[in-house]
């Protein structure tokens, strides 16, 4: 990996701001390979050099991959001057510059949301061309049946004339006002607009999976954690497998 400035590495890893990083270095609180650093502009190789802050080694991560169980009432954005965002829910240990939500969930939609600073990873998961399906549990204002499922499978035309790719509508089988939807797009309010096109209103919407990666029940609403290496690999494989199917 290319070498970078020491203060940039510290701020990029969420230790502190660039200005605060300079102050830490000048105070002698930062060491590189066991030697106290004095120059914030010192060049380091994040993958080779051992950097410690106040005696604690800094584990370098080029990118962060975070799983959030999104609650209602927060917007899927990196920043907003008037509303609370999903990034505001992150603990200090997981905050750093460049993070953004992978795709969007409506303000009142809950469930699985990924947050990262890896743009290529996000693109491969969210691009309709990759056909990575997202799964939602929907509570409706009335039951749906075979007719609606067939309409979803054909590819709906929304009320404003926008065409949708074929989607999967799974029925509960008990006549209840619930259904499971799988789509590979992410248009504005898409699932809600799809149900409106077949005469139903969404009362509640919860995303449960992206590809084969599912939101575990143990993660409470509003809480987050880092993805494991195995989970990141699974999500990457989902995107690669979908790409192969398209080709």
KASUL-V933013 format. One line per field, one symbol per residue. psi: psi as a letter, one per 20 degrees, with the letter a starting at -180 (. if undefined). burial: # if it has 16 or more other ideal C-beta (glycine too) atoms within 10 Angstrom, else .. A space follows every 10 residues. Layout:
psi=???
burial=???
//
This chain:
psi=qqqrqghhgg hhjjgarggh ghggghijip qokippqioh jppqohigqo pqokiopoop ogqqopppnp rqiqqnrhqp ihqprhhiiq rhijprqiqq qoaqprhjqr bopqprjnhg ggghhiphhh lopppqpppr jrqrbhghgh gghhoqorhj ipqqqprpop qhijjrlrqp ppqjrlrpkg gghghhhjkq ppgqppphqo cjpqpqiioq pirrrqqrhh hghggghghg ghhghg.
burial=....###### #####..... ##.##....# ##....#..# .#.#.#..#. ###....#.# ...####### #..####... ....###.## ...#.#..## ##.###..## ########.. ##.####..# ########.# ...#...##. ##...#.... ...#..#.#. #......##. #.####...# #####.##.# .#..###.## #.#.#..... ...#..#... .#..#..##. .#.....
//
